[in-house]
Amino acid sequence: MGKQPVRMKAVVYALSPFQQKVMPGLWKDLPTKIHHKVSENWISATLLLGPLVGTYA
């Protein structure tokens, strides 16, 4: 009984040229998005960080 060659199939994943413009939309207007999130949640952030800083200060 000899060794028999094993077939292997290579799988290559790639984005099509039509889908490569998906990622830049996430970075578009990033400072505006960050400012909106911070101004929206500043009360929650203060209530979380206030006792935490007070405990270790």
C-alpha distance matrix in Angstrom:
0.0 3.8 6.8 8.9 12.6 14.9 18.2 21.2 24.7 27.7 30.8 34.1 37.3 40.6 44.1 45.5 48.7 50.7 49.7 50.3 53.9 53.3 53.2 56.6 58.4 57.6 59.3 62.2 65.5 63.8 67.1 68.8 66.1 66.2 70.0 69.9 67.5 69.6 72.9 71.5 70.2 72.6 74.1 70.8 69.8 73.2 72.9 69.5 70.3 73.8 73.1 70.1 72.2 75.1 72.9 71.6 74.8
3.8 0.0 3.7 6.3 9.7 12.4 15.8 18.7 22.3 25.0 28.3 31.4 34.8 38.0 41.6 43.0 46.1 48.2 47.3 47.7 51.4 50.9 50.8 54.0 56.0 55.2 56.8 59.8 63.1 61.4 64.7 66.5 63.9 64.0 67.8 67.9 65.6 67.6 70.9 69.7 68.5 70.8 72.5 69.2 68.1 71.5 71.4 68.0 68.6 72.3 71.7 68.6 70.6 73.5 71.5 70.1 73.1
6.8 3.7 0.0 3.8 6.6 9.0 12.6 15.2 18.8 21.5 24.8 27.9 31.1 34.4 38.0 39.5 42.6 44.8 43.7 44.1 47.8 47.3 47.1 50.3 52.3 51.5 53.1 56.0 59.3 57.7 61.0 62.8 60.2 60.3 64.1 64.2 61.9 64.0 67.3 66.1 64.9 67.2 68.9 65.7 64.6 68.0 68.0 64.5 65.1 68.8 68.3 65.2 67.1 70.1 68.2 66.8 69.7
8.9 6.3 3.8 0.0 3.8 6.4 9.5 12.6 16.1 19.0 22.3 25.5 28.8 32.0 35.5 36.8 39.9 42.0 41.2 41.7 45.4 44.9 45.0 48.3 50.2 49.6 51.3 54.1 57.5 56.0 59.4 61.0 58.4 58.8 62.6 62.5 60.4 62.6 65.8 64.5 63.5 66.0 67.7 64.6 63.6 67.1 67.1 63.7 64.5 68.2 67.8 64.8 66.8 69.8 68.0 66.7 69.6
12.6 9.7 6.6 3.8 0.0 3.8 6.5 9.4 12.8 15.6 19.0 22.0 25.5 28.5 32.1 33.4 36.4 38.6 37.8 38.2 42.0 41.7 41.7 44.9 46.9 46.4 48.0 50.8 54.2 52.8 56.3 57.9 55.4 55.8 59.6 59.6 57.6 59.8 63.0 61.9 61.0 63.4 65.3 62.2 61.2 64.7 64.9 61.5 62.2 65.9 65.8 62.7 64.6 67.8 66.1 64.7 67.5
14.9 12.4 9.0 6.4 3.8 0.0 3.8 6.3 9.9 12.8 16.0 19.3 22.5 25.8 29.3 30.7 33.9 35.9 34.9 35.5 39.1 38.6 38.7 42.0 43.8 43.3 45.0 47.8 51.2 49.8 53.2 54.8 52.2 52.6 56.4 56.3 54.2 56.5 59.7 58.4 57.5 60.0 61.9 58.8 57.8 61.4 61.5 58.2 59.0 62.7 62.5 59.5 61.5 64.6 63.0 61.8 64.6
18.2 15.8 12.6 9.5 6.5 3.8 0.0 3.8 6.7 10.0 13.1 16.4 19.6 22.8 26.2 27.4 30.6 32.5 31.7 32.5 36.1 35.7 36.1 39.3 41.1 40.8 42.6 45.2 48.7 47.5 51.1 52.5 50.0 50.6 54.4 54.2 52.3 54.7 57.8 56.5 55.8 58.4 60.3 57.4 56.4 60.1 60.3 57.1 57.9 61.7 61.7 58.8 60.7 64.0 62.5 61.3 64.1
21.2 18.7 15.2 12.6 9.4 6.3 3.8 0.0 3.7 6.5 9.7 13.0 16.2 19.4 23.0 24.4 27.6 29.6 28.6 29.1 32.8 32.4 32.5 35.8 37.6 37.2 39.0 41.7 45.1 43.9 47.4 48.8 46.3 47.0 50.7 50.6 48.7 51.1 54.2 53.0 52.3 54.8 56.8 53.9 52.9 56.5 56.8 53.7 54.4 58.2 58.3 55.4 57.2 60.5 59.2 57.9 60.6
24.7 22.3 18.8 16.1 12.8 9.9 6.7 3.7 0.0 3.8 6.5 9.8 13.0 16.2 19.6 20.8 24.1 26.0 25.1 25.8 29.5 29.1 29.5 32.8 34.5 34.3 36.2 38.7 42.2 41.1 44.7 46.1 43.6 44.4 48.2 47.9 46.2 48.7 51.7 50.4 50.0 52.6 54.7 51.9 50.9 54.6 55.0 52.0 52.8 56.6 56.9 54.1 55.9 59.2 58.1 56.9 59.5
27.7 25.0 21.5 19.0 15.6 12.8 10.0 6.5 3.8 0.0 3.8 6.5 10.0 13.0 16.6 18.1 21.2 23.4 22.4 22.7 26.4 26.2 26.4 29.5 31.5 31.2 32.9 35.5 39.0 37.9 41.5 42.9 40.6 41.4 45.1 45.0 43.4 45.9 48.9 47.8 47.4 49.9 52.2 49.5 48.4 52.0 52.7 49.6 50.3 54.1 54.5 51.7 53.3 56.7 55.7 54.5 56.9
30.8 28.3 24.8 22.3 19.0 16.0 13.1 9.7 6.5 3.8 0.0 3.8 6.6 9.9 13.3 15.1 18.4 20.2 19.0 19.5 23.2 22.7 23.1 26.3 28.1 27.9 29.8 32.2 35.8 34.7 38.4 39.7 37.3 38.2 41.9 41.6 40.1 42.6 45.6 44.4 44.1 46.7 49.0 46.3 45.3 49.1 49.7 46.8 47.5 51.3 51.9 49.1 50.8 54.2 53.4 52.3 54.7
34.1 31.4 27.9 25.5 22.0 19.3 16.4 13.0 9.8 6.5 3.8 0.0 3.8 6.5 10.2 12.1 15.2 17.3 16.1 16.2 19.9 19.8 20.0 23.1 25.1 25.1 26.7 29.1 32.7 31.9 35.5 36.8 34.7 35.7 39.3 39.2 37.9 40.4 43.3 42.4 42.3 44.8 47.2 44.7 43.6 47.3 48.2 45.4 46.0 49.8 50.6 47.8 49.3 52.8 52.2 50.9 53.1
37.3 34.8 31.1 28.8 25.5 22.5 19.6 16.2 13.0 10.0 6.6 3.8 0.0 3.8 7.1 9.6 12.8 14.6 12.8 13.1 16.7 16.2 16.5 19.8 21.5 21.5 23.4 25.7 29.3 28.4 32.1 33.3 31.1 32.2 35.8 35.6 34.3 37.0 39.7 38.8 38.7 41.3 43.8 41.4 40.4 44.1 45.0 42.3 43.0 46.7 47.7 45.1 46.5 50.0 49.5 48.5 50.6
40.6 38.0 34.4 32.0 28.5 25.8 22.8 19.4 16.2 13.0 9.9 6.5 3.8 0.0 3.8 6.4 9.2 11.3 9.8 9.7 13.4 13.5 14.0 16.9 18.9 19.3 21.0 23.0 26.7 26.2 29.9 31.1 29.2 30.5 34.0 33.9 32.9 35.6 38.3 37.5 37.8 40.3 43.0 40.8 39.7 43.4 44.6 42.1 42.6 46.4 47.6 45.0 46.3 49.9 49.6 48.5 50.4
44.1 41.6 38.0 35.5 32.1 29.3 26.2 23.0 19.6 16.6 13.3 10.2 7.1 3.8 0.0 3.7 6.4 7.9 6.1 6.3 9.9 10.1 11.2 14.0 15.7 16.6 18.4 20.1 23.8 23.7 27.4 28.3 26.5 28.2 31.5 31.2 30.6 33.4 35.8 35.0 35.6 38.2 40.9 39.0 38.1 41.8 43.0 40.8 41.4 45.0 46.5 44.1 45.4 48.9 48.9 48.0 49.7
45.5 43.0 39.5 36.8 33.4 30.7 27.4 24.4 20.8 18.1 15.1 12.1 9.6 6.4 3.7 0.0 3.8 5.3 5.4 6.6 9.9 10.9 12.9 15.1 16.6 18.2 20.0 21.1 24.9 25.3 29.0 29.6 28.0 30.1 33.2 32.8 32.4 35.4 37.6 36.8 37.7 40.4 43.1 41.4 40.6 44.2 45.6 43.5 44.1 47.8 49.3 47.1 48.3 51.8 52.0 51.1 52.8
48.7 46.1 42.6 39.9 36.4 33.9 30.6 27.6 24.1 21.2 18.4 15.2 12.8 9.2 6.4 3.8 0.0 3.8 5.5 5.5 8.1 10.4 12.4 13.6 15.3 17.5 18.9 19.5 23.3 24.1 27.7 28.3 27.2 29.4 32.3 32.0 32.1 35.0 37.0 36.4 37.6 40.1 43.1 41.7 40.7 44.3 45.9 44.0 44.4 48.0 49.8 47.7 48.6 52.2 52.6 51.6 53.0
50.7 48.2 44.8 42.0 38.6 35.9 32.5 29.6 26.0 23.4 20.2 17.3 14.6 11.3 7.9 5.3 3.8 0.0 3.8 5.8 7.0 8.8 11.8 13.1 13.8 16.3 18.2 18.3 22.0 23.1 26.8 26.9 25.6 28.2 30.9 30.3 30.5 33.6 35.3 34.6 36.0 38.7 41.5 40.1 39.5 43.1 44.6 42.9 43.6 47.1 48.9 47.1 48.1 51.5 52.1 51.4 52.7
49.7 47.3 43.7 41.2 37.8 34.9 31.7 28.6 25.1 22.4 19.0 16.1 12.8 9.8 6.1 5.4 5.5 3.8 0.0 3.8 5.5 5.9 8.7 10.8 11.5 13.4 15.6 16.3 20.0 20.6 24.4 24.7 23.0 25.4 28.3 27.7 27.5 30.7 32.6 31.7 32.9 35.6 38.4 36.8 36.2 39.8 41.2 39.4 40.2 43.7 45.4 43.5 44.6 48.1 48.5 47.8 49.3
50.3 47.7 44.1 41.7 38.2 35.5 32.5 29.1 25.8 22.7 19.5 16.2 13.1 9.7 6.3 6.6 5.5 5.8 3.8 0.0 3.8 5.5 6.9 8.5 10.4 12.2 13.6 14.6 18.4 18.8 22.5 23.3 21.9 24.0 27.0 26.8 26.8 29.6 31.7 31.2 32.3 34.7 37.7 36.3 35.3 38.8 40.5 38.6 39.0 42.5 44.4 42.3 43.2 46.7 47.2 46.3 47.6
53.9 51.4 47.8 45.4 42.0 39.1 36.1 32.8 29.5 26.4 23.2 19.9 16.7 13.4 9.9 9.9 8.1 7.0 5.5 3.8 0.0 3.8 5.8 6.1 7.3 9.9 11.3 11.5 15.3 16.2 19.9 20.3 19.2 21.6 24.3 24.1 24.4 27.3 29.1 28.7 30.2 32.5 35.6 34.5 33.5 37.0 38.8 37.2 37.6 41.0 43.1 41.2 41.9 45.4 46.2 45.4 46.5
53.3 50.9 47.3 44.9 41.7 38.6 35.7 32.4 29.1 26.2 22.7 19.8 16.2 13.5 10.1 10.9 10.4 8.8 5.9 5.5 3.8 0.0 3.8 5.9 5.9 7.6 10.0 10.8 14.4 14.9 18.7 18.9 17.2 19.5 22.5 21.9 21.8 24.9 26.8 26.1 27.4 30.0 32.8 31.5 30.7 34.3 35.9 34.2 34.9 38.3 40.2 38.4 39.4 42.8 43.5 42.9 44.2
53.2 50.8 47.1 45.0 41.7 38.7 36.1 32.5 29.5 26.4 23.1 20.0 16.5 14.0 11.2 12.9 12.4 11.8 8.7 6.9 5.8 3.8 0.0 3.8 5.3 5.6 7.3 9.2 12.8 12.5 16.3 17.2 15.5 17.2 20.4 20.4 20.1 22.8 25.1 24.7 25.6 27.9 31.0 29.6 28.5 32.0 33.7 31.9 32.2 35.7 37.7 35.7 36.5 40.0 40.6 39.8 41.0
56.6 54.0 50.3 48.3 44.9 42.0 39.3 35.8 32.8 29.5 26.3 23.1 19.8 16.9 14.0 15.1 13.6 13.1 10.8 8.5 6.1 5.9 3.8 0.0 3.8 5.3 5.3 6.3 10.1 10.5 14.1 15.0 14.1 16.0 18.8 19.1 19.4 22.0 24.0 24.1 25.3 27.4 30.6 29.7 28.4 31.7 33.8 32.2 32.3 35.6 37.9 36.0 36.5 40.0 41.0 40.1 40.9
58.4 56.0 52.3 50.2 46.9 43.8 41.1 37.6 34.5 31.5 28.1 25.1 21.5 18.9 15.7 16.6 15.3 13.8 11.5 10.4 7.3 5.9 5.3 3.8 0.0 3.8 5.5 5.1 8.6 9.5 13.2 13.2 11.9 14.6 17.1 16.8 17.3 20.2 21.8 21.6 23.2 25.5 28.6 27.7 26.9 30.2 32.2 30.9 31.3 34.5 36.8 35.2 35.9 39.2 40.3 39.8 40.7
57.6 55.2 51.5 49.6 46.4 43.3 40.8 37.2 34.3 31.2 27.9 25.1 21.5 19.3 16.6 18.2 17.5 16.3 13.4 12.2 9.9 7.6 5.6 5.3 3.8 0.0 3.8 5.6 8.3 7.7 11.5 11.9 10.0 12.0 15.1 14.8 14.7 17.5 19.6 19.2 20.4 22.7 25.8 24.6 23.6 27.0 28.9 27.4 27.8 31.1 33.3 31.6 32.4 35.8 36.7 36.2 37.2
59.3 56.8 53.1 51.3 48.0 45.0 42.6 39.0 36.2 32.9 29.8 26.7 23.4 21.0 18.4 20.0 18.9 18.2 15.6 13.6 11.3 10.0 7.3 5.3 5.5 3.8 0.0 3.8 6.3 5.4 9.1 10.4 9.4 10.8 13.8 14.4 14.7 16.8 19.0 19.4 20.6 22.3 25.7 24.9 23.4 26.6 28.9 27.4 27.3 30.5 33.0 31.2 31.5 34.9 36.1 35.3 36.0
62.2 59.8 56.0 54.1 50.8 47.8 45.2 41.7 38.7 35.5 32.2 29.1 25.7 23.0 20.1 21.1 19.5 18.3 16.3 14.6 11.5 10.8 9.2 6.3 5.1 5.6 3.8 0.0 3.8 5.5 8.7 9.0 8.9 11.3 13.4 13.8 14.9 17.2 18.7 19.2 21.0 22.7 26.1 25.8 24.6 27.6 30.0 29.0 28.9 31.9 34.6 33.1 33.3 36.6 38.1 37.4 37.9
65.5 63.1 59.3 57.5 54.2 51.2 48.7 45.1 42.2 39.0 35.8 32.7 29.3 26.7 23.8 24.9 23.3 22.0 20.0 18.4 15.3 14.4 12.8 10.1 8.6 8.3 6.3 3.8 0.0 3.8 5.7 5.3 6.3 8.8 10.1 10.7 12.5 14.5 15.5 16.5 18.6 19.9 23.4 23.6 22.4 25.0 27.7 27.0 26.8 29.5 32.5 31.3 31.2 34.4 36.2 35.7 35.8
63.8 61.4 57.7 56.0 52.8 49.8 47.5 43.9 41.1 37.9 34.7 31.9 28.4 26.2 23.7 25.3 24.1 23.1 20.6 18.8 16.2 14.9 12.5 10.5 9.5 7.7 5.4 5.5 3.8 0.0 3.9 5.4 5.1 6.2 8.6 9.8 10.6 12.3 14.2 15.2 16.6 17.8 21.4 21.2 19.6 22.4 25.0 24.0 23.7 26.6 29.4 28.0 28.0 31.3 32.9 32.2 32.5
67.1 64.7 61.0 59.4 56.3 53.2 51.1 47.4 44.7 41.5 38.4 35.5 32.1 29.9 27.4 29.0 27.7 26.8 24.4 22.5 19.9 18.7 16.3 14.1 13.2 11.5 9.1 8.7 5.7 3.9 0.0 3.8 5.4 5.1 6.1 8.5 9.9 10.5 12.0 13.9 15.4 15.9 19.7 20.0 18.2 20.5 23.5 22.9 22.2 24.7 27.8 26.6 26.2 29.4 31.3 30.6 30.5
68.8 66.5 62.8 61.0 57.9 54.8 52.5 48.8 46.1 42.9 39.7 36.8 33.3 31.1 28.3 29.6 28.3 26.9 24.7 23.3 20.3 18.9 17.2 15.0 13.2 11.9 10.4 9.0 5.3 5.4 3.8 0.0 3.8 5.5 5.1 6.1 8.7 10.0 10.5 12.0 14.3 15.2 18.7 19.4 18.2 20.5 23.3 23.1 22.9 25.3 28.4 27.6 27.4 30.4 32.5 32.2 32.1
66.1 63.9 60.2 58.4 55.4 52.2 50.0 46.3 43.6 40.6 37.3 34.7 31.1 29.2 26.5 28.0 27.2 25.6 23.0 21.9 19.2 17.2 15.5 14.1 11.9 10.0 9.4 8.9 6.3 5.1 5.4 3.8 0.0 3.8 5.5 5.1 6.2 8.7 10.0 10.4 12.3 14.0 17.4 17.3 16.4 19.2 21.6 21.1 21.3 24.0 26.8 25.9 26.2 29.2 31.0 30.9 31.2
66.2 64.0 60.3 58.8 55.8 52.6 50.6 47.0 44.4 41.4 38.2 35.7 32.2 30.5 28.2 30.1 29.4 28.2 25.4 24.0 21.6 19.5 17.2 16.0 14.6 12.0 10.8 11.3 8.8 6.2 5.1 5.5 3.8 0.0 3.8 5.4 5.2 6.1 8.5 9.7 10.7 11.7 15.3 15.2 13.6 16.3 19.0 18.3 18.1 20.8 23.7 22.6 22.7 25.8 27.5 27.3 27.5
70.0 67.8 64.1 62.6 59.6 56.4 54.4 50.7 48.2 45.1 41.9 39.3 35.8 34.0 31.5 33.2 32.3 30.9 28.3 27.0 24.3 22.5 20.4 18.8 17.1 15.1 13.8 13.4 10.1 8.6 6.1 5.1 5.5 3.8 0.0 3.8 5.5 5.2 6.0 8.3 10.0 10.3 13.9 14.8 13.4 15.5 18.4 18.4 18.1 20.2 23.5 22.9 22.6 25.4 27.6 27.6 27.4
69.9 67.9 64.2 62.5 59.6 56.3 54.2 50.6 47.9 45.0 41.6 39.2 35.6 33.9 31.2 32.8 32.0 30.3 27.7 26.8 24.1 21.9 20.4 19.1 16.8 14.8 14.4 13.8 10.7 9.8 8.5 6.1 5.1 5.4 3.8 0.0 3.8 5.5 5.3 5.9 8.6 10.0 13.2 13.9 13.5 15.8 18.2 18.5 18.9 21.0 24.0 23.8 24.0 26.6 28.7 29.1 29.2
67.5 65.6 61.9 60.4 57.6 54.2 52.3 48.7 46.2 43.4 40.1 37.9 34.3 32.9 30.6 32.4 32.1 30.5 27.5 26.8 24.4 21.8 20.1 19.4 17.3 14.7 14.7 14.9 12.5 10.6 9.9 8.7 6.2 5.2 5.5 3.8 0.0 3.8 5.6 5.0 6.1 8.3 11.3 11.2 10.7 13.6 15.6 15.4 16.1 18.6 21.3 20.9 21.5 24.2 26.0 26.4 26.8
69.6 67.6 64.0 62.6 59.8 56.5 54.7 51.1 48.7 45.9 42.6 40.4 37.0 35.6 33.4 35.4 35.0 33.6 30.7 29.6 27.3 24.9 22.8 22.0 20.2 17.5 16.8 17.2 14.5 12.3 10.5 10.0 8.7 6.1 5.2 5.5 3.8 0.0 3.8 5.3 5.3 5.6 9.2 9.7 8.4 10.7 13.4 13.4 13.5 15.6 18.7 18.4 18.5 21.1 23.2 23.6 23.7
72.9 70.9 67.3 65.8 63.0 59.7 57.8 54.2 51.7 48.9 45.6 43.3 39.7 38.3 35.8 37.6 37.0 35.3 32.6 31.7 29.1 26.8 25.1 24.0 21.8 19.6 19.0 18.7 15.5 14.2 12.0 10.5 10.0 8.5 6.0 5.3 5.6 3.8 0.0 3.8 5.6 5.5 8.6 10.3 10.0 11.4 14.0 15.0 15.3 16.7 20.0 20.3 20.3 22.5 24.9 25.6 25.4
71.5 69.7 66.1 64.5 61.9 58.4 56.5 53.0 50.4 47.8 44.4 42.4 38.8 37.5 35.0 36.8 36.4 34.6 31.7 31.2 28.7 26.1 24.7 24.1 21.6 19.2 19.4 19.2 16.5 15.2 13.9 12.0 10.4 9.7 8.3 5.9 5.0 5.3 3.8 0.0 3.8 6.1 8.1 9.0 9.9 11.9 13.6 14.5 15.7 17.3 20.1 20.6 21.3 23.3 25.4 26.5 26.7
70.2 68.5 64.9 63.5 61.0 57.5 55.8 52.3 50.0 47.4 44.1 42.3 38.7 37.8 35.6 37.7 37.6 36.0 32.9 32.3 30.2 27.4 25.6 25.3 23.2 20.4 20.6 21.0 18.6 16.6 15.4 14.3 12.3 10.7 10.0 8.6 6.1 5.3 5.6 3.8 0.0 3.8 5.5 5.4 6.3 8.7 10.1 10.8 12.2 14.0 16.5 16.9 17.9 19.9 21.8 23.0 23.5
72.6 70.8 67.2 66.0 63.4 60.0 58.4 54.8 52.6 49.9 46.7 44.8 41.3 40.3 38.2 40.4 40.1 38.7 35.6 34.7 32.5 30.0 27.9 27.4 25.5 22.7 22.3 22.7 19.9 17.8 15.9 15.2 14.0 11.7 10.3 10.0 8.3 5.6 5.5 6.1 3.8 0.0 3.8 5.5 5.0 6.0 8.6 9.8 10.3 11.5 14.6 15.2 15.5 17.4 19.8 20.8 20.8
74.1 72.5 68.9 67.7 65.3 61.9 60.3 56.8 54.7 52.2 49.0 47.2 43.8 43.0 40.9 43.1 43.1 41.5 38.4 37.7 35.6 32.8 31.0 30.6 28.6 25.8 25.7 26.1 23.4 21.4 19.7 18.7 17.4 15.3 13.9 13.2 11.3 9.2 8.6 8.1 5.5 3.8 0.0 3.8 5.4 5.1 6.2 8.6 10.0 10.3 12.9 14.4 15.2 16.3 18.6 20.3 20.5
70.8 69.2 65.7 64.6 62.2 58.8 57.4 53.9 51.9 49.5 46.3 44.7 41.4 40.8 39.0 41.4 41.7 40.1 36.8 36.3 34.5 31.5 29.6 29.7 27.7 24.6 24.9 25.8 23.6 21.2 20.0 19.4 17.3 15.2 14.8 13.9 11.2 9.7 10.3 9.0 5.4 5.5 3.8 0.0 3.8 5.4 5.1 6.1 8.6 9.9 11.8 12.7 14.3 15.8 17.4 19.1 19.9
69.8 68.1 64.6 63.6 61.2 57.8 56.4 52.9 50.9 48.4 45.3 43.6 40.4 39.7 38.1 40.6 40.7 39.5 36.2 35.3 33.5 30.7 28.5 28.4 26.9 23.6 23.4 24.6 22.4 19.6 18.2 18.2 16.4 13.6 13.4 13.5 10.7 8.4 10.0 9.9 6.3 5.0 5.4 3.8 0.0 3.8 5.5 5.1 6.0 8.2 10.6 10.7 11.7 13.9 15.6 16.7 17.4
73.2 71.5 68.0 67.1 64.7 61.4 60.1 56.5 54.6 52.0 49.1 47.3 44.1 43.4 41.8 44.2 44.3 43.1 39.8 38.8 37.0 34.3 32.0 31.7 30.2 27.0 26.6 27.6 25.0 22.4 20.5 20.5 19.2 16.3 15.5 15.8 13.6 10.7 11.4 11.9 8.7 6.0 5.1 5.4 3.8 0.0 3.8 5.4 5.2 5.5 8.6 9.7 10.1 11.5 13.9 15.3 15.4
72.9 71.4 68.0 67.1 64.9 61.5 60.3 56.8 55.0 52.7 49.7 48.2 45.0 44.6 43.0 45.6 45.9 44.6 41.2 40.5 38.8 35.9 33.7 33.8 32.2 28.9 28.9 30.0 27.7 25.0 23.5 23.3 21.6 19.0 18.4 18.2 15.6 13.4 14.0 13.6 10.1 8.6 6.2 5.1 5.5 3.8 0.0 3.8 5.8 5.5 7.0 8.9 10.5 11.1 12.9 15.1 15.8
69.5 68.0 64.5 63.7 61.5 58.2 57.1 53.7 52.0 49.6 46.8 45.4 42.3 42.1 40.8 43.5 44.0 42.9 39.4 38.6 37.2 34.2 31.9 32.2 30.9 27.4 27.4 29.0 27.0 24.0 22.9 23.1 21.1 18.3 18.4 18.5 15.4 13.4 15.0 14.5 10.8 9.8 8.6 6.1 5.1 5.4 3.8 0.0 3.8 5.8 6.5 6.7 9.0 10.6 11.6 13.3 14.7
70.3 68.6 65.1 64.5 62.2 59.0 57.9 54.4 52.8 50.3 47.5 46.0 43.0 42.6 41.4 44.1 44.4 43.6 40.2 39.0 37.6 34.9 32.2 32.3 31.3 27.8 27.3 28.9 26.8 23.7 22.2 22.9 21.3 18.1 18.1 18.9 16.1 13.5 15.3 15.7 12.2 10.3 10.0 8.6 6.0 5.2 5.8 3.8 0.0 3.8 5.7 5.0 5.9 8.3 9.8 10.8 11.6
73.8 72.3 68.8 68.2 65.9 62.7 61.7 58.2 56.6 54.1 51.3 49.8 46.7 46.4 45.0 47.8 48.0 47.1 43.7 42.5 41.0 38.3 35.7 35.6 34.5 31.1 30.5 31.9 29.5 26.6 24.7 25.3 24.0 20.8 20.2 21.0 18.6 15.6 16.7 17.3 14.0 11.5 10.3 9.9 8.2 5.5 5.5 5.8 3.8 0.0 3.8 5.4 5.4 6.0 8.6 10.4 10.4
73.1 71.7 68.3 67.8 65.8 62.5 61.7 58.3 56.9 54.5 51.9 50.6 47.7 47.6 46.5 49.3 49.8 48.9 45.4 44.4 43.1 40.2 37.7 37.9 36.8 33.3 33.0 34.6 32.5 29.4 27.8 28.4 26.8 23.7 23.5 24.0 21.3 18.7 20.0 20.1 16.5 14.6 12.9 11.8 10.6 8.6 7.0 6.5 5.7 3.8 0.0 3.8 5.5 4.9 6.0 8.7 9.8
70.1 68.6 65.2 64.8 62.7 59.5 58.8 55.4 54.1 51.7 49.1 47.8 45.1 45.0 44.1 47.1 47.7 47.1 43.5 42.3 41.2 38.4 35.7 36.0 35.2 31.6 31.2 33.1 31.3 28.0 26.6 27.6 25.9 22.6 22.9 23.8 20.9 18.4 20.3 20.6 16.9 15.2 14.4 12.7 10.7 9.7 8.9 6.7 5.0 5.4 3.8 0.0 3.8 5.4 5.3 6.6 8.6
72.2 70.6 67.1 66.8 64.6 61.5 60.7 57.2 55.9 53.3 50.8 49.3 46.5 46.3 45.4 48.3 48.6 48.1 44.6 43.2 41.9 39.4 36.5 36.5 35.9 32.4 31.5 33.3 31.2 28.0 26.2 27.4 26.2 22.7 22.6 24.0 21.5 18.5 20.3 21.3 17.9 15.5 15.2 14.3 11.7 10.1 10.5 9.0 5.9 5.4 5.5 3.8 0.0 3.8 5.4 5.4 5.7
75.1 73.5 70.1 69.8 67.8 64.6 64.0 60.5 59.2 56.7 54.2 52.8 50.0 49.9 48.9 51.8 52.2 51.5 48.1 46.7 45.4 42.8 40.0 40.0 39.2 35.8 34.9 36.6 34.4 31.3 29.4 30.4 29.2 25.8 25.4 26.6 24.2 21.1 22.5 23.3 19.9 17.4 16.3 15.8 13.9 11.5 11.1 10.6 8.3 6.0 4.9 5.4 3.8 0.0 3.8 5.6 5.3
72.9 71.5 68.2 68.0 66.1 63.0 62.5 59.2 58.1 55.7 53.4 52.2 49.5 49.6 48.9 52.0 52.6 52.1 48.5 47.2 46.2 43.5 40.6 41.0 40.3 36.7 36.1 38.1 36.2 32.9 31.3 32.5 31.0 27.5 27.6 28.7 26.0 23.2 24.9 25.4 21.8 19.8 18.6 17.4 15.6 13.9 12.9 11.6 9.8 8.6 6.0 5.3 5.4 3.8 0.0 3.8 5.8
71.6 70.1 66.8 66.7 64.7 61.8 61.3 57.9 56.9 54.5 52.3 50.9 48.5 48.5 48.0 51.1 51.6 51.4 47.8 46.3 45.4 42.9 39.8 40.1 39.8 36.2 35.3 37.4 35.7 32.2 30.6 32.2 30.9 27.3 27.6 29.1 26.4 23.6 25.6 26.5 23.0 20.8 20.3 19.1 16.7 15.3 15.1 13.3 10.8 10.4 8.7 6.6 5.4 5.6 3.8 0.0 3.8
74.8 73.1 69.7 69.6 67.5 64.6 64.1 60.6 59.5 56.9 54.7 53.1 50.6 50.4 49.7 52.8 53.0 52.7 49.3 47.6 46.5 44.2 41.0 40.9 40.7 37.2 36.0 37.9 35.8 32.5 30.5 32.1 31.2 27.5 27.4 29.2 26.8 23.7 25.4 26.7 23.5 20.8 20.5 19.9 17.4 15.4 15.8 14.7 11.6 10.4 9.8 8.6 5.7 5.3 5.8 3.8 0.0
